[in-house]
């Protein structure tokens, strides 16, 4: 039970930091940077916060990959795309038209199907030979 709870917490942490990173990056992209010269032209406090959030999301995702197969972890983490769109709509007041809502719904249904599908049998390991 504790193992499952930890897995769920890793998923939620990675997704939360990914959503935060995207929101902070969008806010930072709309502000002036430290200097007019690239890359300083895009560097400001929000961009730094975004980079930190993405780094934390990366670390939590790496820890998640120790617990789940990549194919399942990636399918679960795809929910973050839906969450970023919802957060952009709710917090940044970005417009999401009816066709996009339909696409988001289809994505959510697809992710649900992947999430409840039975686990596939592991594939045999691939042998890597030195080409000479």
C-alpha positions in Angstrom: 0.0 0.0 0.0 2.8 2.4 0.9 4.6 1.6 -2.3 1.4 2.5 -4.4 1.0 5.7 -2.4 4.6 6.7 -3.1 4.1 6.0 -6.8 1.0 8.2 -6.8 2.8 11.0 -5.0 5.7 10.9 -7.5 3.2 11.1 -10.4 1.4 14.1 -8.7 4.6 15.8 -7.9 6.0 15.5 -11.4 2.8 16.6 -13.0 2.4 19.6 -10.6 5.9 20.8 -11.2 5.4 20.4 -15.0 2.3 22.5 -14.9 4.0 25.1 -12.7 7.0 25.2 -15.0 4.8 25.8 -18.0 2.8 28.5 -16.4 6.0 30.3 -15.1 7.6 29.9 -18.5 4.7 31.5 -20.2 4.6 34.4 -17.7 8.4 34.8 -18.1 8.2 34.7 -21.9 5.9 37.7 -21.8 8.3 39.8 -19.7 11.6 41.5 -20.6 14.8 39.7 -19.9 18.0 40.9 -18.2 19.5 42.3 -21.4 18.7 42.8 -25.0 21.2 40.2 -26.1 20.2 36.5 -26.4 20.1 34.4 -24.2 19.8 37.1 -21.5 16.9 38.6 -23.4 14.7 35.7 -22.2 16.1 35.3 -18.8 14.1 36.7 -15.9 12.8 35.5 -12.5 9.8 33.6 -13.9 12.0 31.8 -16.4 14.4 30.8 -13.6 11.4 29.5 -11.6 10.2 27.6 -14.6 13.6 26.0 -15.0 13.6 24.9 -11.4 10.1 23.5 -11.6 11.0 21.6 -14.8 14.2 20.2 -13.0 12.1 19.0 -10.1 9.5 17.5 -12.4 12.4 15.7 -14.2 13.8 14.3 -10.9 10.4 13.1 -9.7 9.8 11.5 -13.2 13.2 9.7 -13.0 12.2 8.3 -9.6 8.9 7.2 -11.0 10.7 5.3 -13.8 12.3 3.2 -11.1 8.8 2.0 -10.2 6.9 1.7 -13.5 7.6 0.6 -17.0 8.3 3.5 -19.3 5.3 2.8 -21.5 2.9 3.0 -18.6 4.7 6.0 -16.9 4.7 7.9 -20.2 1.0 7.2 -20.7 0.1 8.3 -17.2 2.3 11.4 -17.5 0.6 12.4 -20.7 -2.3 13.7 -18.5 0.0 16.7 -17.8 -0.8 18.0 -21.3 -4.5 18.2 -20.4 -3.6 19.7 -17.0 -1.4 22.4 -18.6 -4.3 23.4 -21.0 -6.8 23.5 -18.2 -4.4 25.6 -16.0 -3.8 28.0 -18.9 -7.5 28.4 -19.3 -8.3 28.9 -15.6 -5.2 30.9 -14.5 -4.0 32.7 -17.6 -7.5 33.0 -19.1 -6.4 31.6 -22.4 -9.3 30.8 -24.7 -9.9 27.1 -25.4 -12.4 26.7 -28.2 -15.0 23.9 -28.5 -12.9 21.9 -31.0 -9.9 22.0 -28.6 -12.2 20.9 -25.7 -13.3 18.0 -27.9 -9.7 17.1 -28.6 -8.9 17.3 -24.9 -11.8 15.0 -24.1 -10.6 12.5 -26.7 -7.1 12.6 -25.2 -8.5 12.0 -21.7 -10.5 9.1 -22.9 -7.4 7.6 -24.7 -5.4 8.0 -21.5 -8.1 6.3 -19.5 -8.1 3.4 -21.9 -4.3 3.1 -21.6 -4.4 3.4 -17.8 -7.0 0.6 -17.3 -5.6 -1.7 -19.9 -4.0 -4.9 -18.7 -0.2 -4.9 -18.4 1.6 -6.2 -21.4 4.0 -9.0 -21.1 7.6 -7.8 -21.0 9.5 -7.9 -24.3 12.7 -9.9 -24.4 15.8 -7.8 -24.0 17.4 -6.5 -27.1 21.0 -7.7 -27.7 23.4 -4.9 -28.7 26.4 -6.1 -30.6 29.4 -4.0 -31.5 29.5 -3.3 -35.2 33.0 -4.1 -36.6 
